[in-house]
Amino acid sequence: MKTISSRDFNQHPSEVKKAADQGPVMITKRGKPGHILLNVEAYQKLTGTRPKITELLAMPGSEDIDLEVPRLDDLAQPANFS
């Protein structure tokens, strides 16, 4: 696990985010552990969660994705009251 001071985190956020893509990054404050930075995939694996479709559609750039939803006409059945 990579360790970085909060000062370095504030001065070089891009580098710390790149490091978090390789694994967890511990951010220290005055030499003591303060936070752990994970990328989304590692967090989801740790918590056992998956993104919801609403979260995926709200992501920047998602407006450029063509989403074709097939029409499901065969789901509705007339009620039989006999």
Residue frames as a rotation matrix with the C-alpha (Angstrom) as fourth column:
MET 1
0.586 0.810 0.000 0.00
0.810 -0.586 0.000 0.00
0.000 0.000 -1.000 0.00
LYS 2
-0.315 -0.662 0.680 1.35
0.619 -0.687 -0.382 3.38
0.719 0.301 0.626 -0.97
THR 3
0.296 0.332 -0.896 1.48
0.904 -0.400 0.150 6.03
-0.309 -0.854 -0.418 1.77
ILE 4
-0.342 -0.336 0.877 1.38
0.628 -0.776 -0.052 9.76
0.699 0.533 0.477 1.12
SER 5
-0.764 0.048 -0.643 1.10
0.528 -0.526 -0.666 12.80
-0.371 -0.849 0.377 3.35
SER 6
0.327 0.945 -0.032 -1.99
0.798 -0.294 -0.527 15.00
-0.507 0.147 -0.850 3.21
ARG 7
0.202 -0.347 -0.916 0.27
-0.256 -0.921 0.292 17.83
-0.945 0.176 -0.275 2.07
ASP 8
-0.843 -0.538 -0.018 1.51
-0.195 0.273 0.942 15.81
-0.502 0.797 -0.335 -0.91
PHE 9
-0.393 0.795 0.462 -2.06
0.844 0.511 -0.162 14.72
-0.365 0.326 -0.872 -1.61
ASN 10
0.534 0.622 -0.573 -3.15
0.402 -0.783 -0.475 18.37
-0.744 0.023 -0.668 -1.83
GLN 11
0.023 -0.626 -0.780 -0.18
-0.527 -0.670 0.522 19.33
-0.849 0.399 -0.346 -4.01
HIS 12
-0.778 -0.377 -0.503 -0.32
-0.626 0.388 0.677 16.36
-0.060 0.841 -0.537 -6.41
PRO 13
-0.029 0.854 0.519 -3.90
-0.622 0.391 -0.678 15.02
-0.782 -0.343 0.520 -6.57
SER 14
0.578 0.251 -0.777 -3.52
-0.807 0.320 -0.497 13.65
0.124 0.914 0.387 -10.12
GLU 15
-0.371 -0.815 -0.444 -0.55
-0.642 0.571 -0.512 11.50
0.671 0.095 -0.735 -9.14
VAL 16
-0.756 0.143 0.639 -2.36
-0.531 0.437 -0.726 10.19
-0.383 -0.888 -0.254 -6.07
LYS 17
0.356 0.934 -0.023 -5.42
-0.725 0.261 -0.637 9.26
-0.589 0.243 0.770 -8.15
LYS 18
0.340 -0.325 -0.883 -3.17
-0.748 0.475 -0.463 7.38
0.570 0.818 -0.082 -10.58
ALA 19
-0.757 -0.646 0.103 -1.58
-0.550 0.543 -0.634 5.56
0.353 -0.537 -0.766 -7.65
ALA 20
-0.356 0.715 0.602 -5.06
-0.642 0.281 -0.713 4.61
-0.679 -0.640 0.359 -6.36
ASP 21
0.542 0.498 -0.677 -5.71
-0.838 0.386 -0.386 2.90
0.069 0.777 0.626 -9.70
GLN 22
-0.190 -0.713 -0.675 -2.85
-0.475 0.668 -0.572 0.53
0.859 0.212 -0.466 -8.79
GLY 23
-0.224 0.143 -0.964 -4.05
0.718 0.693 -0.064 -0.09
0.659 -0.707 -0.258 -5.23
PRO 24
0.761 0.575 -0.301 -5.17
0.612 -0.482 0.627 1.59
0.215 -0.661 -0.719 -2.00
VAL 25
-0.247 -0.793 0.557 -3.35
0.340 -0.610 -0.716 4.78
0.907 0.012 0.420 -0.97
MET 26
0.307 0.276 -0.911 -3.04
0.951 -0.061 0.302 5.71
0.028 -0.959 -0.282 2.70
ILE 27
0.119 -0.201 0.972 -3.12
0.191 -0.956 -0.221 9.45
0.974 0.212 -0.075 3.33
THR 28
-0.068 -0.250 -0.966 -1.45
0.977 0.181 -0.116 10.50
0.204 -0.951 0.232 6.56
LYS 29
0.575 0.190 0.796 -1.87
0.021 -0.976 0.218 13.63
0.818 -0.109 -0.565 8.63
ARG 30
0.364 -0.587 0.723 1.06
-0.902 -0.416 0.116 14.51
0.233 -0.694 -0.681 10.83
GLY 31
-0.618 -0.766 -0.177 2.46
-0.734 0.643 -0.220 11.02
0.282 -0.006 -0.959 10.34
LYS 32
-0.651 0.463 0.601 -0.72
-0.178 0.677 -0.714 9.21
-0.737 -0.572 -0.358 11.43
PRO 33
-0.841 0.388 0.378 -3.09
0.530 0.445 0.722 7.34
0.112 0.807 -0.580 9.12
GLY 34
-0.724 0.593 -0.353 -6.07
-0.323 -0.743 -0.586 9.51
-0.610 -0.310 0.729 8.24
HIS 35
0.406 0.857 -0.316 -7.77
-0.689 0.060 -0.723 8.24
-0.601 0.511 0.615 5.09
ILE 36
-0.477 -0.448 0.756 -7.60
0.252 0.754 0.606 5.48
-0.842 0.480 -0.247 2.51
LEU 37
-0.016 0.415 -0.910 -8.16
-0.826 -0.518 -0.222 6.36
-0.564 0.748 0.351 -1.15
LEU 38
-0.415 -0.005 0.910 -9.58
0.311 0.939 0.147 3.64
-0.855 0.344 -0.388 -3.41
ASN 39
-0.899 0.260 -0.352 -10.71
-0.428 -0.355 0.831 3.67
0.091 0.898 0.430 -6.99
VAL 40
-0.066 0.992 0.104 -14.40
-0.997 -0.061 -0.057 2.91
-0.050 -0.107 0.993 -7.60
GLU 41
0.279 0.167 -0.946 -13.82
-0.462 0.887 0.020 -0.67
0.842 0.431 0.324 -8.72
ALA 42
-0.673 -0.592 -0.443 -11.88
0.133 0.493 -0.860 -1.51
0.727 -0.638 -0.253 -5.56
TYR 43
-0.787 0.454 0.418 -14.54
-0.603 -0.424 -0.675 0.13
-0.129 -0.783 0.608 -3.40
GLN 44
0.199 0.924 -0.326 -17.35
-0.957 0.255 0.141 -1.78
0.213 0.283 0.935 -5.11
LYS 45
0.008 -0.279 -0.960 -15.44
-0.121 0.953 -0.277 -5.04
0.993 0.119 -0.026 -4.73
LEU 46
-0.909 -0.416 -0.007 -14.84
-0.011 0.041 -0.999 -4.30
0.416 -0.908 -0.042 -1.05
THR 47
-0.662 0.708 0.245 -18.47
-0.630 -0.349 -0.694 -3.39
-0.406 -0.614 0.677 -0.33
GLY 48
-0.749 0.365 0.553 -20.04
0.462 0.886 0.041 -5.89
-0.475 0.287 -0.832 -2.72
THR 49
0.232 0.848 -0.476 -22.02
0.098 -0.508 -0.856 -3.19
-0.968 0.152 -0.201 -4.48
ARG 50
-0.464 -0.273 0.843 -22.53
0.865 0.065 0.497 -2.54
-0.190 0.960 0.206 -8.15
PRO 51
-0.932 0.118 -0.342 -23.40
-0.142 -0.989 0.048 0.78
-0.332 0.093 0.939 -9.74
LYS 52
-0.025 0.985 0.171 -27.07
0.419 0.165 -0.893 1.46
-0.908 0.049 -0.417 -10.40
ILE 53
-0.097 0.026 0.995 -28.19
0.995 -0.013 0.098 2.25
0.016 1.000 -0.025 -13.92
THR 54
0.887 0.446 0.121 -29.16
0.441 -0.895 0.072 5.77
0.140 -0.011 -0.990 -12.80
GLU 55
0.530 -0.778 -0.336 -25.58
-0.035 -0.416 0.909 6.35
-0.847 -0.470 -0.248 -11.61
LEU 56
-0.313 -0.667 0.676 -24.16
0.662 0.358 0.659 5.06
-0.681 0.654 0.329 -14.87
LEU 57
0.205 0.486 0.850 -26.48
0.949 -0.310 -0.052 7.23
0.238 0.817 -0.525 -16.95
ALA 58
0.967 0.166 -0.194 -25.59
0.225 -0.914 0.338 10.31
-0.121 -0.370 -0.921 -14.88
MET 59
0.173 -0.982 -0.069 -21.87
0.600 0.050 0.799 9.91
-0.781 -0.180 0.598 -15.62
PRO 60
0.218 -0.170 -0.961 -20.27
-0.560 -0.828 0.019 12.54
-0.799 0.534 -0.275 -17.86
GLY 61
-0.697 -0.483 -0.530 -20.20
-0.687 0.238 0.687 11.38
-0.206 0.843 -0.498 -21.46
SER 62
-0.686 0.469 0.556 -23.15
0.297 0.879 -0.374 9.04
-0.664 -0.092 -0.742 -21.04
GLU 63
0.255 0.810 -0.529 -25.26
-0.274 -0.464 -0.842 11.28
-0.927 0.359 0.104 -23.27
ASP 64
-0.152 -0.409 -0.900 -23.17
-0.975 -0.088 0.204 10.01
-0.163 0.908 -0.386 -26.21
ILE 65
-0.913 -0.157 0.377 -24.12
-0.159 0.987 0.027 6.38
-0.376 -0.035 -0.926 -25.59
ASP 66
-0.362 0.808 -0.465 -26.85
-0.771 0.021 0.637 4.93
0.524 0.589 0.615 -27.78
LEU 67
-0.848 0.174 0.500 -29.19
-0.274 0.663 -0.697 2.92
-0.453 -0.728 -0.514 -25.59
GLU 68
-0.443 0.715 -0.541 -31.70
-0.646 0.163 0.745 0.76
0.621 0.680 0.390 -27.40
VAL 69
-0.705 0.329 0.628 -34.35
-0.450 0.478 -0.755 -0.75
-0.549 -0.814 -0.189 -25.15
PRO 70
-0.911 0.377 -0.166 -36.38
0.068 0.534 0.843 -3.46
0.406 0.757 -0.512 -26.89
ARG 71
-0.304 0.898 0.317 -40.13
-0.931 -0.351 0.102 -3.16
0.203 -0.265 0.943 -26.65
LEU 72
-1.000 -0.007 0.027 -41.61
-0.015 0.950 -0.313 -6.07
-0.023 -0.313 -0.950 -24.75
ASP 73
-0.432 0.895 -0.112 -45.15
-0.814 -0.334 0.475 -6.49
0.388 0.296 0.873 -26.11
ASP 74
-0.092 0.420 -0.903 -45.66
-0.116 0.896 0.428 -10.04
0.989 0.144 -0.034 -24.90
LEU 75
-0.943 -0.319 -0.091 -45.64
0.055 0.120 -0.991 -9.33
0.327 -0.940 -0.095 -21.15
ALA 76
-0.584 0.787 0.200 -49.23
-0.729 -0.401 -0.554 -8.19
-0.356 -0.469 0.808 -20.76
GLN 77
-0.913 0.387 -0.130 -51.84
0.298 0.849 0.437 -10.95
0.279 0.361 -0.890 -20.81
PRO 78
-0.272 0.885 0.378 -55.61
-0.557 -0.466 0.688 -10.36
0.785 -0.024 0.620 -20.79
ALA 79
-0.720 0.080 0.689 -57.25
-0.649 0.273 -0.710 -11.32
-0.245 -0.959 -0.145 -17.50
ASN 80
-0.548 0.553 -0.627 -59.33
-0.073 0.715 0.695 -14.47
0.833 0.427 -0.352 -17.48
PHE 81
-0.645 0.372 0.667 -62.27
-0.764 -0.317 -0.561 -14.10
0.003 -0.872 0.489 -15.07
SER 82
0.212 0.791 -0.574 -64.03
-0.712 0.527 0.463 -17.35
0.669 0.311 0.675 -15.96
